[in-house]
Amino acid sequence: MDASVSDQSAASPLTVGIVGIGGIGSKHARALREVPGVVLDAYSGGTPSSGADAGWPQARQVQHRELVERPDVDVVAICSPSHLHGPAALAVARAGRHVVVEKPMALTTDEADELVRLQDAGRCVVAVVTQRRFEPVVTALKAMLDGGGLGQVRLVVAQMPWHRDEAYFEAAPWRGEAASGGGSLLNQGVHLIDLVQWLCGPVATVTAQAGTQVGARTAEDTTVATLAFRSGAFGMLATSTATPPGHDATLAIYTDRGMLEMTQGVITQWQLPGAPPQAGSAVPGGGADPGAIGLAGHRAFWSDVAAAIREGSLPAVDAHEGARTTALLCAIGEAARTGATALVHGADPSRGAAAPNQGV
């Protein structure tokens, strides 16, 4: 990475600006209070008191564009609606500044590929918010699967039967708009989808169906998909925000040696060799209430980002990782629209001809 970009003194605080402090942005602001050597300098959106409300009374409220262009902010965190993630992250990266971007990193593979290119050229660090990867059980499970001790993955079943009431969509209408990146797949299911491909390996092709079961919103509220992994394994995925009262998301992995099931960072079934990884308690989930999601994962995520910037390295979830998840989301969206099997962007060409870059 270019020294002009990566040189960050360990003695000086890392300054952060948040684009869009409302909603998830305020959660990031509160998590930053628990990360040593990091300071929230400025934010956009919200109210003049939003910074103080999140524990940062000295943080200044500024306009979006001013925040993106401020040279005294080391890291810009993009917490705006999903369709703005890619364009805003690209603007920050092209300015040679570090960028943290909420999930999904982008809505098209073209935007995702360009962020990868800018990061690889040494322009900046790009970090994608996927806090579930930092849950203790998830990280332990990743090591066990990669080490081969749990056997070869054969089947994956991932389900997210959540619920969001009308007030949730009225508070932020973009959440129900397809063009803005709303819907159960992109706005809620993305974390589960990220875990599926990170733990079980890259997906080659998908089929899918999606629809809106409640109201007249343009974004789907229920998606089901089948996944064909490059390894030869298969998977089933279901996401919904139309299943009251809202239930915990589950991930079941079946291998040639047995099976496991994980619910909210806790192993609930274990029929495999050895002892399962243990968690002190369940990770708060958002099955019925998005406000119930805890700060521990965000705190661990930001600690990793800060360490990477200070060391001149890349974070655990960089642009390459974000691009893989964007590619899978785009393929599921394409398959649901066309009714045909879709190739995941960047997948092994032997599985079929490459599809053109397009959005979800």
N, C-alpha and C positions, 0 to 999 in steps of 0.2 A: 504494500500500500504506500502511496505517495507520502513522504515524510511531512509535507506541508499539511496533509489532511490528518495523519495519524498521530502526530506529536501532541500529546496531552499530558501536561505535567501532573504527576500524582499529588503534588502539593496544592495545586489550584483546583477549586471546585469545578465540576462539570455543570455547565449551565444548560437548562432545558427550557424550550418553549413548547406549549401545547396548542395546536390548532383544533379548536372545538372543545372547550372544557366542560360543556354540558354532558350529562350522561356518563359514558365510559371515560371521558376525559377527566372528570373529577375523581374517578377511581384511580387513574394513573397519578394524579396529583397527590392523593392521599398515600399511595404506595411509595412515592418518592420521598416522603417524610422519613421512611424507614430504611433508606439507602444512603449510607455514609458518603460524603464527598460529592453529593449531587444537589443542585439547587434549582427550583423552579423560578425562572427569571421573568417570564412573560407568558401571556395566554391570549387567545382570541375566543370570541363567543362568550356565552354566559352573561354575567352581570359584573359591575365594578367590584362587588364583594365576593365573587366566586373564588378568587385566589385565597383570600382570608378564610373563607368557609372551609377550604380544603387544607388549611394549616400553613398557608404561605401569604401572610399579610403584606409582604414587600413586593410580591409579584404584580406586574403591571398588566392591565388590560389594553391590548392594541388591536389593530385591524389585521385580518388574515394575511394580506399581502405584506404588510410591514413585518410581521412575525417571520414569514418565510425568508425575507431579505435581510433580517438583522444580522450583522457580522459578529455581534457579541453573544449570540446564542450558539452553543456548540452542537446541540442536538435538537431537531425539530420533530415533535411527535404528532403524527397525523391521526386525529380522533374524530374526523368529520364523517358524514354519511359515506357509505361504501363506494358509490360511483365517483367520489372525489379522491379516493385513496391513491389511485395510480397517477393521475395528473399532478396532484400536490406533491407526492413523493418524488416524482420526476423533476419537478421544479426545484425542490430542495437539493436533490442529488446533483443536478446540473450546475448548481451554484457551489458545489464542492463541500457541502455540509452534510453531517451525519443525519440520518433519518430513521426514526422509529415509526412504523406504520401499522395501524390496527388491521385485523383480519377483515376480509381477504386483502392481500397486498395490492392486488389489481383485479379488474374485472375482465381483462383480455390478456391473452398470452403475449401479444405484441408489447403491451406496457410492461408486463413482467420480464420479458426478455431484455428490454431496454434497461431496466433497473439492474438486472444481472450484469449487463455489459458495463454500466457505469461503475458498479462496485468492483468488478474485475479489473477495470482500468485504473483503479486506485483513487477514484474521485471521492469516495466516501464509504462509510459503513452503512449498510442497510439492515435493519433488524425488524422482523415481523412478529407481532404480538401473538404468541401461541403459548399462553401461560400453562396450559395443561401438561405440556412436555416436562415441566419442572416439578410436577408432583412427585414425591419420593417413590411411590409405588410404580409410577409410570417409568421413571428413569431406571429403576431396578429391573423392571420387566423388559425394557429395551435391551439392557445388557445381557439378560438371560436368553432372550430370543436371538440376539446377534451371536452369542457364544455357542449356540447350537444345543444347549442342554435341554431345551424344551421340545426339540424335534423340529420337523419340517411342517410349516403351516400349510393346512389343506383347505380350511374353511373359516371365514370371518363373518360374524353377524353383528352389525352395529345398528342400534336403535335409539332414537331420540324422540320420545312421545311427549313433547312439551305443550304448554298452553300459554297463549298470550291473548288477553282480553281486548275489547274494543278501545279501552282507555289507552292501552299501550300504543296502538296505531294512531290514535288521535293526537297523542303527545308529540309524535314525530311521523308525519304522514309518509315520509320516504320509506319507512319500514315495510309498507305495503305496496310499494311501487317497484315493478320489475325493472324499469329502466334505471332506477336509483340503487339497484343492488339489494332490494328488500327480499323477503321470503325466508322460509325455514332452512333452505339449503345454504344460501350465502350468508345470512345474518346470524343464524344460530348453529346450524349443523356443521359449519366450517371447522370448528374445533374437533369434533368427532371424526370428521373426514381426514383432518390433518393427522390425528393419532393413528387412524387405520393405515394410511400409506407410510407413516414413519415407523410404526412398529412392525408391520407385516410386509413391507416392500412395495416397490412401484407397481402401479396398475397399468395394464396395456390397453384394454378396451372396456367399454361400459355399454349397458342398455339402461333405459330409464323411462319412468312415467311420472308426471307431476300434474297437480291441479289445485284449484282453490275451492275448499269445501265450506268456508265460512265467509260471508260478505261478498262484496263485489270488487275486491282489490285486484290489481293487475298482477301482483306477485303471487306465486304459488304459496300455499301454506302446508302442503304435504308432497313429499317426493319419495319415491322408492327407486332403487337402482340395483342392478347386478354388476359385479366387478370381476374381471378376469385379470389376475395378477401376472406379471412377467414370469414369476416363479412357477406358474401352473396352478396355483391356488385359486379359489373362487371366493366371492364375498357377496353379502346382501346388506343393503343399507336402507334405512328408513328414517326420514326426518319429518317432523310435524310440529306446528304450533296450534293445531286444531283439536287437541286431545285433552280436554279438561279432566281432572283439575291440574294436570301437569305431573309427569312422572320422571324419575331419574333416568338419565341416559345410561345405556349399558353397552359393553363391548365384550363379545365372546369370541375366543380364538380356539379353534380345534386343530390339533396337530396329529402326527402319526404316533404320538406317545400319550395323548390325552387331551384335556381341555381346561380352560380357565374362563372365568367371567369377572369383569371389573365393573363396578358401579361407583361413580363419584370418588375415584381414587382409592377404593377399597376392593380387595379381592373377595368376591362373594361366593365363588366356586373355584375349587382347585383339585383337579384330578390329573396331576402330572408328577414326575419324579421330583423329589426334594421338597423343601418347605417353600411356601409362597412368600413373596415380599410383604412386609407388614407396614401399616400406616398407623400413626397415633390415633387418628380420627378421620371420619369421612370429610372430604373436601366439600364445602358448601356449594350446592348446585343451583341452577336457575330454571329448573323444570316448571315451576309455577310463578316465580318472581325473579326477574333479572337483577333486582337489587340485592338478592341474597348471595350472589357470587362474592367470594371472599377476596382478600388482598394478597394472600401468601404467594400465589403464583405470579402475580404482577411484580411483587417485591423481588422474587427470585429472578424473574426475567430482566428487570432493570439492573440488578446487581451484575448479571452476566454481560449486559450491554456496556455498562460503565467500565467493567474490567477489560473488555475487548478494546474499547476505545483507548484506554490508558496504555494498554500493552501493544497497540498497533496491530491487533489481530482481528479476526472476524468473530461475531457472536455465534452462539449455538444455532440460532434460527436466522440465517442470513438470507440474502436475495435468492440464492439458489433454492433454499428450502421453501421460501414463499412461492417461488415460481412453480415448483412441483405441485403444490396444493392448488394454485390457480389453474394449472393445466387440467387437473382432475375435475375441479368444479366446472370448468368450461366444457369438458367432454360430457359430463352428466347433463348439463343444460342443453347441449346440442342433441344428445340422444333423446331427451324428453321432447324436444321440439319436433324432431324429424321422425321419431319412431324407429330409427335405424341404429345399428351398432356404431358407436363413435370411438375413434382412436384417440388416446390421450396424447396431447402434444409432446413430442420428444420421446415417445415410446419406441420400442424396437420395431423397425420397419418390416421385419418378417411377420409381424402380426397384421399387417395391412398397410395400404398407402397412407402417407401422412396427410392429415386434414389441414385445410387452410386455417390460419390464425383467426379466431373469432371469439366474441364475448359469450357470456352465459346467457 
